[in-house]
Amino acid sequence: MRVVVVGASGNVGTSLLRSLADEDSVESVVGVARRVPKRSFPKTEWREADIRSTPLRPLFQDADVVVHLAWLIQPGRDKQQLHAVNVDGSARVFTAAAAAGVPSLVYASSVGAYAPGPKDRAVDESWPTTGIRSSFYARHKAEVERILDRFEQDHPDTRVVRLRPGLIFKRDAASGIRRLFAGPFLPGALVQPRLIPAVPAHERLIFQALHSHDAGEAYRLAIVNGQARGAYNIAADPVIDADQLAQALGARKLPVPGGLLRGAAALTYLLRLQPSEPGWLDMALAVPIMDTTRARTELGWQPAWSSTGALLDLLQGIHDGAGIDTPPLEAGNAGPLRARELASGVGARLDAARSPTQR
């Protein structure tokens, strides 16, 4: 089997390459990235491509499966650029896969694609995927779901799988995640449980997470299982609420009104103290809890990490400045890398400054 992984150099992509290295049915992997990494992986050959403009059909020729993971999160203030990559670029990937006659397509959707839903019970994959209006990430995920709906109607013989994971963490992605969501002003040395005295408690601040290595395994299973089709929710136990978070970090719970949380997110974003627009908080408060039964029974997926274990792995990585030698995940906790982050304008528009994700 020949597998092409678009967006192979990021958090999930590197975990998928790790899983495919031990998969006997996969003979070769093409890792597609906008900037070719120095890091090598077994069975993998790298190809440079920008999904907005590079001809993709030649890259997909003779592939048995195309996995689409590429997604842009920063610069969050440049909505045109984000849409061009996330939505238009995804459409180009799907069109090229069909033109190349690829039998199977696996796409990285998200819990963010879902409409607002309950936090006191879990919903299955039939929950509406209309996104959260105030979050560009959720809107884009919902738009791509509609593109895939039309793709499946036009190409019924193509096996299409959509994985909808919760938050995905690992130590090796710590520097990349910090740059994308926290920015250069977060002191990594302070990110450790004993220095986090309190966690915010809100009835809707409940989320699901999984370790990136377990996400890689879910994608591997979706690739090799020729009967897998449709959507699969992916998340580990337990669901993380204020009680779970306080217990994992050894912290106390601090009740915080939703308006205060959003106000703080909006103000720090406005002042460019951090690069995450308040829509990320809106999405966190709105999306439902997912039922992962289908992935566990039909794919045979069983996470090796708990959700809290994955979170602690990430936090330790942020503290240590951990990363791996790919452009999105390069390590860095201080010095020149932080200087480049500051020079980028903390999520500024590309016409004003270059984002760390765009170098």
C-alpha positions as CSV (number, residue, x, y, z in Angstrom):
1,M,0.0,0.0,0.0
2,R,1.2,3.5,-0.9
3,V,0.0,6.3,1.4
4,V,0.2,10.1,0.8
5,V,0.0,12.2,3.9
6,V,-0.7,15.9,3.2
7,G,0.4,18.0,6.2
8,A,2.7,15.3,7.4
9,S,5.1,17.5,9.4
10,G,2.7,18.7,12.1
11,N,1.4,17.4,15.4
12,V,-0.7,14.6,14.0
13,G,1.2,14.0,10.8
14,T,4.4,13.1,12.6
15,S,2.5,10.7,14.9
16,L,0.9,9.1,11.9
17,L,4.3,8.6,10.2
18,R,5.4,7.0,13.5
19,S,2.4,4.5,13.4
20,L,2.8,3.7,9.7
21,A,6.5,2.8,10.2
22,D,5.3,-0.4,11.9
23,E,2.4,-1.1,9.6
24,D,3.3,-4.1,7.4
25,S,0.6,-3.4,4.8
26,V,2.1,0.0,4.1
27,E,5.1,-0.2,1.8
28,S,5.8,3.5,1.2
29,V,4.7,6.9,2.4
30,V,4.9,10.3,0.7
31,G,4.9,13.1,3.3
32,V,3.7,16.3,1.8
33,A,4.6,19.6,3.5
34,R,5.0,23.2,2.5
35,R,8.5,23.2,4.0
36,V,10.4,19.9,3.8
37,P,11.7,18.9,7.3
38,K,15.2,17.8,8.2
39,R,13.6,15.0,10.3
40,S,13.3,11.6,8.5
41,F,10.8,8.8,9.1
42,P,11.0,5.1,8.1
43,K,9.4,4.4,4.7
44,T,8.7,8.1,4.1
45,E,9.9,10.3,1.3
46,W,9.2,14.1,1.6
47,R,7.7,16.2,-1.1
48,E,7.3,20.0,-1.0
49,A,3.9,21.4,-1.9
50,D,1.5,24.3,-1.1
51,I,-2.1,23.0,-1.3
52,R,-3.2,26.5,-2.5
53,S,-1.2,26.4,-5.7
54,T,1.0,23.3,-6.3
55,P,-0.3,20.8,-8.8
56,L,-1.3,17.9,-6.5
57,R,-2.4,15.2,-8.9
58,P,1.1,14.1,-9.7
59,L,1.8,13.7,-6.0
60,F,-1.3,11.5,-5.6
61,Q,-0.7,9.3,-8.7
62,D,-0.6,5.6,-7.8
63,A,-1.6,6.3,-4.2
64,D,-3.9,3.8,-2.4
65,V,-4.9,6.3,0.3
66,V,-4.5,10.1,0.6
67,V,-4.7,11.5,4.2
68,H,-5.5,15.2,4.4
69,L,-4.2,16.8,7.6
70,A,-3.0,20.2,6.4
71,W,-4.6,23.1,8.2
72,L,-3.6,26.7,9.0
73,I,-4.3,28.2,12.4
74,Q,-2.1,31.3,12.3
75,P,-2.0,34.2,11.4
76,G,-5.5,34.3,13.0
77,R,-6.1,37.9,11.9
78,D,-5.7,37.1,8.2
79,K,-9.0,35.4,7.5
80,Q,-8.5,35.5,3.7
81,Q,-5.3,33.5,4.0
82,L,-6.8,31.1,6.4
83,H,-9.8,30.4,4.1
84,A,-7.5,30.0,1.1
85,V,-5.6,27.2,2.8
86,N,-8.2,25.5,5.0
87,V,-11.2,25.5,2.7
88,D,-10.0,26.2,-0.8
89,G,-6.9,24.2,-0.3
90,S,-8.9,21.2,1.1
91,A,-11.1,21.3,-2.0
92,R,-8.0,21.2,-4.2
93,V,-6.8,18.1,-2.3
94,F,-10.1,16.3,-2.8
95,T,-10.3,17.2,-6.5
96,A,-6.8,16.1,-7.1
97,A,-7.4,12.8,-5.3
98,A,-10.4,12.1,-7.5
99,A,-8.5,13.1,-10.7
100,A,-5.7,10.7,-9.7
101,G,-8.1,7.9,-9.1
102,V,-7.2,7.4,-5.4
103,P,-9.5,4.7,-4.0
104,S,-9.5,6.1,-0.4
105,L,-9.5,9.5,1.2
106,V,-9.1,10.1,5.0
107,Y,-9.7,13.7,6.2
108,A,-8.9,15.4,9.5
109,S,-12.2,16.9,10.7
110,S,-12.7,18.0,14.3
111,V,-15.0,18.3,17.2
112,G,-15.0,21.9,16.1
113,A,-17.2,21.0,13.1
114,Y,-20.1,20.2,15.4
115,A,-23.0,22.6,16.2
116,P,-23.5,23.7,19.8
117,G,-24.4,20.7,21.9
118,P,-24.8,19.1,25.3
119,K,-22.0,18.8,27.9
120,D,-24.0,16.4,30.2
121,R,-24.3,13.6,27.6
122,A,-22.4,12.4,24.6
123,V,-23.5,12.7,21.0
124,D,-22.7,10.4,18.1
125,E,-21.5,11.3,14.6
126,S,-25.0,12.2,13.5
127,W,-24.9,15.5,15.4
128,P,-25.1,18.4,13.0
129,T,-21.8,19.7,11.6
130,T,-22.6,23.3,11.2
131,G,-19.8,24.6,13.4
132,I,-19.7,27.6,15.8
133,R,-20.3,30.9,14.1
134,S,-17.9,33.0,16.0
135,S,-14.9,30.6,15.5
136,F,-13.1,30.7,12.1
137,Y,-11.7,27.3,12.8
138,A,-15.2,25.8,13.4
139,R,-16.7,27.6,10.4
140,H,-13.9,26.3,8.1
141,K,-14.3,22.7,9.5
142,A,-18.0,22.9,8.8
143,E,-17.4,24.3,5.3
144,V,-15.1,21.4,4.4
145,E,-17.6,18.9,5.8
146,R,-20.1,20.3,3.2
147,I,-17.4,20.0,0.4
148,L,-16.9,16.4,1.4
149,D,-20.7,15.7,1.3
150,R,-20.7,16.9,-2.3
151,F,-17.5,14.9,-3.0
152,E,-19.1,11.7,-1.8
153,Q,-22.2,12.3,-3.9
154,D,-20.0,12.9,-7.0
155,H,-17.6,10.0,-6.3
156,P,-19.5,7.2,-4.6
157,D,-16.8,4.6,-5.3
158,T,-14.2,6.6,-3.3
159,R,-14.0,5.4,0.3
160,V,-14.1,8.6,2.5
161,V,-13.3,8.6,6.2
162,R,-13.6,11.7,8.4
163,L,-12.0,11.6,11.9
164,R,-13.4,14.1,14.4
165,P,-10.9,14.3,17.3
166,G,-10.9,16.3,20.4
167,L,-7.9,18.3,21.5
168,I,-4.6,16.6,20.5
169,F,-1.6,16.8,22.7
170,K,2.0,15.5,22.9
171,R,5.3,16.5,24.3
172,D,7.0,16.8,20.9
173,A,4.4,19.3,19.7
174,A,4.7,21.5,22.8
175,S,6.7,24.3,21.3
176,G,4.5,24.4,18.2
177,I,1.3,24.4,20.2
178,R,2.6,27.2,22.5
179,R,3.5,29.3,19.5
180,L,0.1,28.9,17.9
181,F,-2.1,29.4,20.9
182,A,-0.2,31.1,23.7
183,G,2.4,33.2,21.9
184,P,5.8,34.4,23.0
185,F,4.9,35.9,26.3
186,L,4.2,32.6,28.1
187,P,7.2,31.7,30.3
188,G,7.7,28.0,29.7
189,A,9.5,27.6,33.1
190,L,6.2,28.5,34.8
191,V,4.2,25.8,33.0
192,Q,4.2,23.0,35.6
193,P,1.5,21.7,37.9
194,R,3.0,22.9,41.2
195,L,3.0,26.5,39.9
196,I,-0.7,26.4,38.7
197,P,-2.6,27.2,41.9
198,A,-6.1,27.4,40.4
199,V,-8.1,26.3,37.3
200,P,-11.2,28.1,35.9
201,A,-14.5,26.4,36.7
202,H,-17.4,26.9,34.4
203,E,-20.3,24.6,33.7
204,R,-19.6,24.6,29.9
205,L,-15.8,24.5,30.2
206,I,-15.7,20.8,29.6
207,F,-13.6,19.2,26.8
208,Q,-12.2,16.0,25.4
209,A,-8.6,15.3,24.5
210,L,-6.3,12.5,23.4
211,H,-2.6,11.9,22.9
212,S,-1.2,12.6,19.4
213,H,0.3,9.1,19.2
214,D,-3.3,7.7,19.8
215,A,-4.5,10.0,17.1
216,G,-1.9,8.6,14.8
217,E,-3.1,5.1,15.6
218,A,-6.7,6.1,14.7
219,Y,-5.6,7.4,11.3
220,R,-3.5,4.2,10.7
221,L,-6.6,2.1,11.4
222,A,-8.7,4.2,9.1
223,I,-6.1,3.8,6.4
224,V,-5.8,0.0,6.6
225,N,-9.4,-0.9,7.3
226,G,-11.0,-1.0,3.8
227,Q,-14.5,-1.3,5.4
228,A,-14.1,2.0,7.3
229,R,-16.3,4.8,5.9
230,G,-17.9,7.9,7.3
231,A,-17.2,9.8,10.4
232,Y,-15.6,8.7,13.7
233,N,-15.4,10.6,16.9
234,I,-12.0,10.3,18.5
235,A,-11.2,11.1,22.2
236,A,-9.8,9.5,25.3
237,D,-11.2,9.1,28.7
238,P,-11.9,10.9,31.0
239,V,-13.9,13.9,29.8
240,I,-12.0,16.8,31.3
241,D,-14.1,19.1,33.5
242,A,-13.0,21.4,36.3
243,D,-12.8,18.5,38.8
244,Q,-10.6,16.4,36.5
245,L,-8.4,19.4,35.7
246,A,-8.0,20.4,39.3
247,Q,-7.1,16.8,40.3
248,A,-4.6,16.4,37.5
249,L,-2.8,19.6,38.3
250,G,-3.2,19.5,42.1
251,A,-5.0,22.9,41.9
252,R,-8.1,24.3,43.3
253,K,-11.2,25.3,41.3
254,L,-12.0,29.0,40.8
255,P,-15.5,29.7,39.5
256,V,-15.4,32.2,36.7
257,P,-18.3,33.6,34.7
258,G,-18.3,32.9,31.0
259,G,-18.4,36.7,30.2
260,L,-15.3,37.3,32.2
261,L,-13.5,34.4,30.5
262,R,-14.4,35.8,27.0
263,G,-13.6,39.3,28.0
264,A,-10.1,38.3,29.1
265,A,-9.6,36.4,25.9
266,A,-10.8,39.3,23.8
267,L,-8.7,41.9,25.6
268,T,-5.4,39.9,25.5
269,Y,-6.0,39.2,21.8
270,L,-6.8,42.9,21.1
271,L,-3.6,43.9,22.9
272,R,-1.6,41.2,21.0
273,L,-0.5,39.5,24.2
274,Q,-1.6,36.2,22.8
275,P,-2.6,35.1,19.2
276,S,-5.8,33.2,19.9
277,E,-9.0,35.1,19.1
278,P,-11.9,34.7,21.5
279,G,-13.7,32.4,19.0
280,W,-11.6,29.6,20.3
281,L,-13.1,30.0,23.8
282,D,-16.6,30.2,22.2
283,M,-16.0,26.9,20.5
284,A,-14.7,25.3,23.6
285,L,-17.8,26.3,25.5
286,A,-20.2,25.4,22.8
287,V,-19.1,22.0,21.2
288,P,-20.8,18.9,22.5
289,I,-19.2,15.9,24.3
290,M,-18.6,13.2,21.7
291,D,-19.5,9.5,21.9
292,T,-16.5,7.5,20.7
293,T,-18.2,4.1,20.5
294,R,-18.1,3.8,16.8
295,A,-14.3,4.3,16.6
296,R,-13.7,1.8,19.4
297,T,-16.0,-0.9,17.9
298,E,-15.6,-0.5,14.2
299,L,-12.0,0.6,13.9
300,G,-10.8,-1.3,17.0
301,W,-9.3,1.9,18.3
302,Q,-8.2,1.9,22.0
303,P,-6.2,4.9,23.2
304,A,-3.0,4.0,25.2
305,W,-3.0,7.4,27.0
306,S,-5.7,9.0,29.2
307,S,-6.8,12.5,28.3
308,T,-5.3,13.9,31.4
309,G,-2.0,12.0,30.8
310,A,-1.9,13.6,27.3
311,L,-2.4,17.0,28.8
312,L,0.3,16.5,31.4
313,D,2.7,15.3,28.6
314,L,2.1,18.5,26.7
315,L,2.5,20.7,29.8
316,Q,5.8,19.1,30.6
317,G,6.9,19.6,27.0
318,I,6.1,23.3,27.2
319,H,8.0,23.6,30.4
320,D,11.0,21.9,28.7
321,G,10.7,23.7,25.4
322,A,10.3,20.4,23.7
323,G,9.8,19.9,19.9
324,I,11.1,17.9,17.0
325,D,13.0,18.9,13.8
326,T,10.1,19.8,11.5
327,P,9.2,23.4,10.7
328,P,5.8,23.4,12.6
329,L,7.2,21.7,15.7
330,E,10.7,23.0,16.0
331,A,11.8,23.3,19.6
332,G,12.4,26.6,21.3
333,N,11.8,28.1,24.7
334,A,13.7,31.3,24.6
335,G,16.3,33.3,22.7
336,P,16.1,33.8,19.0
337,L,12.9,31.8,18.4
338,R,11.0,34.0,20.8
339,A,12.5,37.1,19.1
340,R,11.1,35.8,15.8
341,E,7.7,35.3,17.3
342,L,7.7,38.9,18.6
343,A,8.8,40.1,15.2
344,S,5.9,38.3,13.6
345,G,3.4,40.5,15.4
346,V,1.8,37.6,17.5
347,G,-0.6,36.4,14.8
348,A,-0.4,39.5,12.7
349,R,-1.6,39.6,9.1
350,L,0.8,38.4,6.6
351,D,0.9,41.8,4.9
352,A,2.2,43.3,8.1
353,A,4.5,40.5,9.3
354,R,5.3,36.9,8.7
355,S,3.8,34.4,11.1
356,P,5.9,31.7,12.8
357,T,3.7,29.2,11.0
358,Q,4.6,30.8,7.6
359,R,8.4,30.9,7.7
